[in-house]
């Protein structure tokens, strides 16, 4: 499954991929910042953090994405079955609770995989860093990411999302 999906992921995506490291991306961002300062070039970096990224994934969209990455249907069904009627138990005050069923919202959202959604960015695990030379470009990119993210159930965490500006 990894090989099938890995061949189709964008180069910008480094989180949870063999031979790629978030540390390398951080070093790359540092070099970009250093060069921007050295050349007195304007630079905006928007570090986007998502609220409860794993818990908010729209499951229908997840199955579509797995199929988009040509994951074999048998594996998609196995993953889907592991989520269906998922039950959990919690240890509270040293006692194990009764099993309870978990769920996530199943909104009727879709996702567009178009060239317009290609952004200049660096993707980490469930976070990303958008890069631009102007404030206006950054607003457009951020709005685009927010719209696509919302369509699959992701919300940008406004308290943890930060914008850095250099030479503005």
Secondary structure by P-SEA (a helix, b strand, c coil): caaaaaaccccccccccccccaaaaaaaaaaaaaaaaaacbbbbbbbcccccccccccaaaaaaaaaaacccaaaaaaaaaaacccccccccccccccbbbbbccccbbbbbbccccccbbbbcccbbbbbbccaaaaaaaaaaaaaaaaaaccccccccbbbbbccc
